[in-house]
């Protein structure tokens, strides 16, 4: 895959079988930043993160370069924030069979009020069949932030859609990295720590690590391939030393 908007730099790359990273670089912070969305192509296609509302035309064009956006069935979000779901209703409009997908808390406190269609509210451990693959919802309240936070684990490729975990500065030029991202993500976090540092951080990290992901689909920066469980536990050690 390649660039879908040359002026904005929006680009699409397949990071695992049937899973595409849509990446748009922005200049919000010194050194650059990026917003990623992830498209899972199957009988019932799923988009994880919508991107901010103002990026909707760019992200829609990128989705359309892979499959017709109207085919989307699930518009998923980790937690309620502009880069997660700012264009949720725009997606519901262009994909008439789609519904929001989120945690039960997110549906209760935000999504079912804001969205134009009711959400599919997922309990921790709930499975969703997309066709040839399935995804599991994993509750992760306050990790890194937001009472309603949760993530999706895709079983066939071992991809964990891990949202704001391992956020990296820069434009995410490498669609999929095998190099260290822990140090770079921690360097980005330190000046403006966006983690809530919940008393349950270590247990929540272990909950994710137990899924043994081989790919981490980060919302900002490069996706990552390797021992996901080990990297998650290493993050836990940084967040809760000792």
C-alpha positions in Angstrom: 0.0 0.0 0.0 1.0 3.6 -0.2 0.2 7.3 0.3 -3.5 8.1 -0.3 -3.2 11.8 0.1 0.0 13.4 -0.9 -0.6 16.8 0.6 -1.5 15.5 4.1 0.8 12.4 3.9 -2.0 10.0 4.8 -0.8 6.5 4.1 -2.0 2.9 4.4 0.1 -0.3 5.1 -0.9 -3.8 5.9 0.7 -4.7 9.2 -0.7 -8.2 9.6 -2.8 -10.4 7.4 -5.9 -8.4 6.6 -5.1 -5.6 9.1 -4.2 -2.2 7.8 -2.7 0.8 9.5 -4.0 4.2 8.3 -1.5 6.9 9.3 -1.7 10.7 9.1 1.3 12.8 10.3 0.5 16.1 12.0 2.6 18.9 13.5 0.8 19.3 16.9 4.0 18.9 18.9 7.7 19.6 18.2 9.2 16.7 16.3 5.8 15.7 14.9 3.0 13.4 15.8 0.7 11.0 14.1 -2.9 9.5 14.3 -3.4 5.9 13.4 -6.6 4.0 12.7 -6.7 0.2 12.0 -9.0 -1.5 9.5 -9.7 -5.2 9.9 -11.0 -6.6 6.6 -13.4 -9.6 7.0 -17.0 -10.4 6.3 -17.9 -7.8 8.9 -15.1 -5.2 8.6 -14.1 -3.2 11.7 -12.4 0.1 12.1 -10.5 0.7 15.4 -10.3 4.5 16.1 -12.0 7.0 13.9 -9.4 9.8 14.1 -10.3 13.4 14.9 -13.4 14.7 13.1 -11.4 17.1 10.9 -9.4 14.1 9.6 -12.5 12.2 8.5 -12.1 12.9 4.7 -8.5 11.7 4.8 -9.3 8.6 6.7 -12.4 7.8 4.6 -10.3 8.0 1.4 -7.7 5.7 3.0 -10.4 3.1 3.9 -11.9 3.4 0.4 -8.5 2.5 -1.0 -8.8 -0.9 0.7 -12.5 -1.6 0.8 -15.6 0.5 0.2 -16.2 2.5 3.5 -19.9 1.7 3.2 -19.0 -2.0 4.0 -17.9 -1.2 7.6 -19.9 -3.0 10.2 -18.2 -1.9 13.5 -16.7 1.5 14.4 -14.7 0.6 17.5 -13.1 2.9 20.1 -10.9 2.3 23.2 -12.2 5.3 25.1 -14.2 8.5 24.5 -11.8 11.1 23.1 -11.6 13.1 19.9 -8.9 11.0 18.2 -10.7 7.8 19.2 -14.2 8.7 18.1 -14.4 12.4 16.9 -15.9 11.4 13.5 -18.0 8.5 14.8 -21.3 9.9 13.4 -19.7 10.6 10.1 -18.7 6.9 9.9 -22.2 5.8 10.9 -23.6 7.9 8.1 -21.3 6.5 5.3 -21.6 2.9 6.6 -25.4 2.4 7.1 -25.0 -1.1 8.6 -22.4 -0.1 11.1 -22.7 0.4 14.9 -20.3 1.7 17.5 -18.3 -0.9 19.4 -17.0 0.0 22.9 -17.0 -1.0 26.6 -20.2 -1.2 28.5 -19.1 1.9 30.6 -18.4 3.9 27.4 -21.8 3.1 26.0 -23.5 4.0 29.3 -21.8 7.3 30.0 -21.1 8.7 26.5 -21.5 6.7 23.3 -25.2 5.9 23.5 -26.0 9.6 24.0 -23.6 11.1 21.4 -23.8 8.4 18.6 -26.6 8.3 16.1 -27.0 4.6 16.6 -26.8 2.5 19.8 -23.5 0.9 20.6 -22.6 -2.8 20.8 -21.4 -2.7 24.4 -18.8 -5.3 25.1 -18.1 -6.9 28.5 -14.6 -7.9 29.5 -13.7 -11.1 27.7 -16.6 -10.9 25.2 -15.9 -12.3 21.7 -17.1 -10.9 18.4 -17.1 -13.0 15.2 -16.1 -11.0 12.2 -16.2 -13.9 9.7 -12.9 -15.7 9.3 -11.5 -14.2 12.5 -12.8 -13.0 15.9 -11.9 -10.2 18.4 -12.0 -10.2 22.1 -12.8 -7.1 24.2 -10.5 -6.5 27.2 -11.5 -4.0 29.8 -8.6 -1.8 31.0 -10.1 1.1 33.1 -7.8 4.0 33.5 -5.0 2.4 31.5 -3.7 4.8 30.5 -6.7 7.0 31.1 -10.5 6.9 31.0 -12.9 4.9 33.2 -14.3 3.4 30.1 -11.1 2.3 28.4 -10.7 -1.1 26.8 -8.8 -2.8 23.9 -9.4 -5.5 21.3 -7.4 -8.6 20.7 -7.6 -10.2 17.2 -7.1 -13.9 17.5 -5.9 -15.0 14.1 -2.9 -12.7 13.8 -2.3 -12.1 17.5 -2.8 -8.3 17.1 -3.6 -6.3 20.1 -5.2 -2.9 19.3 -3.6 -1.1 22.2 -4.7 2.5 21.8 -2.6 5.0 23.6 -0.2 2.5 25.1 3.3 3.0 23.7 2.4 6.4 22.2 5.5 7.6 20.2 6.3 11.0 19.0 7.3 11.6 15.4 5.3 10.8 12.3 5.4 7.0 12.6 7.3 6.6 9.3 7.8 2.9 9.9 4.4 1.2 9.6 5.6 -1.8 11.6 8.7 -1.7 13.7 10.7 -4.5 15.3 13.0 -2.0 17.1 12.5 -0.8 20.7 9.5 1.4 21.2 9.4 1.3 25.0 12.2 3.9 25.5 10.8 6.2 22.8 7.3 6.0 24.1 8.4 6.6 27.7 10.5 9.6 26.6 7.3 11.0 25.0 5.3 10.3 28.1 7.6 11.9 30.7 7.0 15.6 29.9 3.2 15.4 29.9 2.3 12.2 31.7 -1.1 11.1 30.4 -1.3 7.9 32.5 -3.7 7.9 35.4 -1.4 5.5 37.4 -4.3 3.5 38.7 -3.8 1.2 41.8 -4.7 -1.7 39.4 -2.1 -0.8 36.7 0.0 -4.0 37.2 -3.0 -6.3 37.1 -4.4 -4.6 34.0 -1.0 -4.9 32.2 -0.9 -8.6 33.1 -4.5 -9.0 31.8 -3.3 -7.7 28.4 0.0 -9.6 28.5 -1.8 -12.9 29.1 -3.2 -12.6 25.6 0.4 -13.1 24.2 0.1 -10.6 21.4 2.6 -10.7 18.5 1.7 -7.3 17.1 0.9 -4.1 19.0 -1.3 -1.8 17.0 -0.4 1.6 18.5 -2.6 4.7 17.9 0.3 7.1 17.7 3.6 6.1 16.0 4.7 2.8 14.6 2.9 -0.5 15.1 5.2 -3.1 16.7 6.0 -6.7 16.1 7.6 -9.1 18.6 7.1 -10.4 22.1 4.1 -8.3 23.1 3.7 -9.9 26.5 7.3 -9.1 27.4 7.0 -5.5 26.2 3.8 -4.9 28.1 5.3 -6.3 31.3 8.4 -4.1 30.7 6.0 -1.1 30.5 4.4 -2.2 33.7 7.8 -2.2 35.4 8.3 1.4 34.3 4.8 2.5 35.6 5.0 0.5 38.9 8.6 0.0 39.8 9.6 -2.8 42.2 
